[in-house]
Amino acid sequence: MNKGELVDAMAESSGLSKADAERGLNAFIEAVQGAVAKGDKVTLPGFGAFAQTQRSARTGRNPRTGEPVQIPASTSAKFTVGAKFKSAVAGR
């Protein structure tokens, strides 16, 4: 499912117009990105949680040459699946 299909599904299930559903989805995405970028954790009970994670510096390998390569520390976003979502996907 891509963003357009998600907007269509949201509009159909909520009774909103597609334009309103898209504005709502865009607002949700911006709010989550902004909160996680500031270091906050966004938790949606039953769905999951978005959070920032730190990756420490490490030594990797160049797959072509096999030479060691230093990979710098970085900050990334992480999504952890909630229990209800996990069991729905598993078919329980």
Protein Blocks (a to p, Z undefined) as FASTA:
>chain_A
ZZklmmmmmmmmnopafklmmmmmmmmmmmmmmmmmnopacddehiaccddddddddddd
dfknopacdddddddddddddfklmmmmnoZZ
